[in-house]
């Protein structure tokens, strides 16, 4: 993965461009897309503002759906990722301290597992290692994108590499550069959405007893409280609370915080010990007005963001990647221009509607469960009763959460 200027790798088949696809952003979504385009016959360049080590050195934890696992398996990297992450086999959903938990088990969807939990560093570093063996992809980093200009025949990306400006011409630019996407801004694509009244405090703990590969989602009036199982019998906690309360939790001394945590965590795993710094982040719902324009497509957080309840954020991005890779490959095999609107609209039609479903689902969950307004409490208790007692409803909800509902990309079937 040389860091040489792109002018040295000009596409001799089309001297007007330096590569076919330029992916801006070397996070999980961007790197996965580069991996998904292996053996495509396309010249792919991945640009990231950070070194690969810096990009991988983050503390995030992700819930991965069954569909995400199938997509990564179709790419060929899953066998390297799976030993480094946790597989969970039960989900317990509860409404505060009220009785009547809903328990989801693999037999509800006729499988042997319900999902996975991955830490950012082993996930991204494994994708990066896989990418080193992909001959048609080259990585340039740290390369800060300064501007993107979209023309009729190609897009021109101006970036800085070791303080020296360079330009890259590509048939298609993919924005995988996060919620503050420069690619999206340069294309003039607007976004809609709002910040929630909540922030999330996230951290890792070591409980006294085994987590038994169970994922918990506990709804309280101030927001969801999620416990995700990690390797080594650790757990990751995502604690949603109003902004002021979240800051208070983050600033508490260790003993006071541990006692407050224990009250919310419960005693099913015995005493818990906090083993990482507490990190606070704001919660936002965002949807781009468009996912595409001529010679540009957006994936992941550059296109949308959702409430972390249900752990759907990264999975939406991986589904974007699989869909876009399939559209690009199909267009290439048919001799179509991969950066044209007629091709990219196939991707937008596929993903934007499905993502609206997830955005609406997570927003409804948070708003319905994060309050004590009696009529809403009554409605949600009825909903939980239905999930406990009406198997088709339970199966449908689980299919949505695991990614098995909706159009399945080709990669997930390979």
N, C-alpha and C positions, 0 to 999 in steps of 0.2 A: 504494500500500500504506500507507494511513493508519494512524497509531498511536492513533486515537481510541478511547475506551472502547466496548465492544461494545453498551452500552445504546443507542447512536445508530444501530445497524444491526439493530434487532429484526426478526425474521421476522414480517411482518404476516400471513402465511398461518397461522402457528401462534404466537400471542402467548405461549405457555408457554415458548418457547425463543428464544434469540438467534441461533442458527445450527443447522445440521443436523449438521455434523461439526467438532469441535474437535481439531486435531492439535497435540499437545504435543511440541515438538522440531523445530528448524529445520535439522537436519543433512541429509545426502544422502537418507536414507530418508524423513524427514518432508516435505521439500520435493518429492521425487519423487511422493509420494502426493498432495500438493496439486495438482501439475501433472497427475497422472493423473485427477483429478476435474474437470478443466476441462469446460465444456459439459455437466455432469451434471444441471443444474437444482438442485443442492444449494448451500446457502450454507456455505462452508468458512472456518474461521478457523485460521490457523497462528500458534502462540505459541512464542516462543523466548526463553531467558534471556539470550542475547547479541544484540548488534547483528548485522546481516547481514554486515558487513565482518569483525567478529571471528569469526563462525562460519566464514567462508570462509578465514580466515588460519591454516590449520593445515598441517602438513608431511606428512601421511599420503599414501601412495601405494597405489592399489588395482589389483589385477588384475580386469578386467571380463570376464565370460564372453560368449560369443556370444549367449546368451539375454538377458543384460542389455542388450546393444546392440539387440536386436530390441524389447525392451520400451520402451526410451527412444526408439526409432524410432517405435513405435506411439503414444507420447505426442506426438511431433512435435518433440522437442528434439535428437534425435541428430545432425541435420545441422549443428547449431551446436557440438556437443561434439566430433565426430569429428576436425576439423582441429586440435584442441588436444591430442590424446592420441596414443599410439603403438599401432599395430597390429602384433602379432607373428605370424609365420608358421611358427615352429618351436618345439617344446619339447624340451629335452634333459634326461632323467632319469638320474641316475647314483648308484651305491652307493659312496660314499667314493672311494677311489683305485682301486677294482677296475675291470677292463676290462668292456666290454659295456654301454655306454650304451643307453638306449631313446630313440629319436627319433620324435616325433610330428610329422606333417606334415599340411597341410590335406586332401590326397587321402584320408587315413584316414577322413574323414567326408564326403568328396565336396564340400568347400567350398574357398574361396580364402584362408582365414585361420583362426586358432585362438583369437584373443582380443585383448584390448586392455589397455593399462596407462594409468591416469589419475592425475594428481596432484590432490589434494583441492581446491586453490584454483580452478583453471580449471573443474573439474567442478561444484562447488557454485555458483560465481558464475554460470555459464551457466544452471543451473537457476533461480537467483534472478532472473536477467534475464528468462527465459522466463515466470516466474510473474507478473511485472509486467504482462503483457498478458492475464492470465486474470481476467476480470471478476468471476467468482463466488467468488474467493478474496481474503481480506484478511489481511495479516500484522501482528501486534502484537509489537514487540520494542523494547528488551529487557524481557521480561515474565517474572518469576520466579513459577512456579506454587507456591503455598503449600499448597493442599489441594484434594482432589477428593472430592466426595460423590456417591454414586450412588443415585438415586431411581427410582421406578417409571416415571415419564414422561420424566425427563431427568436428566442429570448436571450438577452445578454445580462449575465450576472457579473457585477463588479464586486470584487472581494479583496481583502487585505491579507497577505501572507507574509509574516515576518516583517511587517511594516511596508511592504512593497505592494502596490496595487496590481491586480491582474484582472483580466476579463475572460469569461467563459461563455460560449455560445451553445445553446442547447435547443433541441426541438421541443422539449417539455421541461418545465421547472416544477418541482413538487415542493410545496411548503410543509415541512414537518418540524418547523422551528418554534412551536409552542404558542401559547395564548397571545403573546405580543408579536406575532409573526410579521417580520419585515416583508416576506414574500406576499402575504395577504394585503398589507398596507400598500405596497408598490402596485398591486393589481387593482387598487381602489375598491376592494370588497369590504363592505360594511358588516358589522355584527349587531345582534340584538340579544338582550338578556338582562340580568340583574345580579347584584351581590345579595346573598342571603343575610339574614340577621345573625347568622352563626359563624363562628370560626371552629376549626378542628385542632385539637391538641393530640399529637401522635407520638408514640414512644413504644419501646419494647420492655417486656417484663419477663421474669423467670418465676413461674408459679411453683408452689411446693409440690403439687401433684401434676401428673401428666394431663395434657390438654385432650388426649385421646382422639386427635384429629377431628375435632368438632369446631365449626365456625359459629360464632354467636352474633346475633344482631338484636340488641335490646333497645327498644324505643322508650324514651323518657320525654317529659314535657319540654325540656330544654334542647332536645335533639337526640339523635341516635348514638348509641354506645356500642362499638363493634369490637370483637375480640377474634383475631385471626391466628390460627396455629402456625408456628414456624418450626424449622428444624431445631434439633437439640432441646426439645421440650420448652422452647421459648414461645412467647405470644407477642403479637403486635396489637396495640390498642389504638383505636381512632375514636376520640371523645369529642362529640359536637356539643357546643354550648354557645350562648350569646357572647358577643365579642368581649364584653367586660369580664364575664365569668371565665372565659378562655384565657385571657391575659392573667387573671388572678391565679388560675390553676398552674399556668406556666411559671409564675413567679413565686409560688409557695415554697417554703423550705421542705426539704426532702421528707422529714417525718410527718409533717402535716399533710403533705400531698399523698403520701402512702396511705394514711388513714382514710382520707377522702376517697382515694381510689378503691380501697378495699370495700367500702360501703357500696359502691357501684358495681364492682367486680363480682361480689358474692363470695361464697366459701366453697363452691364446688371443686376448686383446684387448691384449696387451702390458702395459706398466706402467699402474697405476691411481693416480689422485689423488683423495683424499677432498675433496669440495667442499661439505659441509654438516655441521652439528653432528651428533653421535651421540646418538640418543634410545633409551632403554631402556623397555620395557614388559613387564609380567607377562603370561603366557599362561594362559588359563582356558577350560575347557569349562563351559557353563551352558545349561540348558534349563528353561524355565518349566513348572510343573505344568499350567498352563492358558495358552492364548493369548487367551482371551476370558472375560468374564463379562457379565452384563446391563449394556448401555450402555458397554462398554469392550472394546477390542481392542489387542493389542500387536504391534508390528512391529520388525524389525531387532534391535539389541543389547538392547532392552528385553525381547525374547522369548527370545533365545538368543545364545551366543557360542561360537566354535570356535577350534581351533589354526589359526594362519595358514598352515600348510602347505597348498599347493594354491590359496591365495588365494580361499577360498570365502565369507568372512565377509560382506562387503558384498553380494555377489551373492545370498546367502540373503535378506537384507533387501529387496532390490529385487524378488525373487520374491514375498515376503510382500506388498509394496505392490501389485504387479500383481494378485495373487489377491484381496486385500481390496477394491481398487477395483472389480474385476469383480463381486464378491459384492454390494457396496453398490449399484452401478449396476443390477444385475439386480433387487435387492429394491425399489429405488425405482421401476423401470418396472412392477413387479407390484403396487405400492401397499402393500408390506409395511413394517413398522417396522424401519428400518435398525439400530436399537440393540437389537433383541430377541435373545434367545438362539437362537431357531429360525433366524434369519438368520445370526448370527455363527458358529454351529456349522458352517456350510458352509465358512467360511474356516478354522476350526481343523482340521476333518477333512482339508482339502486340504493345509495347510502343515505341520502338526506332524509327520506321518509322514515327509514328504519331508525335512524338516530333520533328523529322527533319522538318516536315511540318510547325510546329509552329515556330521553330527557323528560318527557311527560310523566313516565312511570316513577322515576326517582324524585321528581318534584312533588308528585302526589303523595308518595310515601312520606317524605319529610314533613309536608304540611299537614297531613292527616294525623300523624303520630306525635308531632312536636307541639302538643297543646293538651289542655284539660277541659276544653269546651264540651259540655255534656252531650249535646246532639252528635258531635263528631266522635266522641268516645263510644257512644252507642253504635254508630255506624261501623267503626273499625272493629269493635268487639264482634259484631255480626260477621264482618269480613273474615276475621280470624276463625270464627266458628265454621264458616264455609270451608276454609282451607283445611281445617282439622277433619271435617266430616264428609266433604264432597270431593271424591278422588279426582274426577276430571278437572275440577277447578285447581286443585293442588298440583296436578301434573302440568297444566297450562302455565301456572305461575312459575313452576320450576324450569320449564322449557324456556321461558323468557329470561330467567336469571342465568341459565347456563349457556345461553346463546343458541340453543337448538331450535328456536322458533324463528322463522323468516328464511330468506333465501340463503342457501349454503354455497360458499364459494368453491371453485374447483379444487383449490389447495386442501380444503377440509375433507375432500372425498378421495384424495390420493393416498 
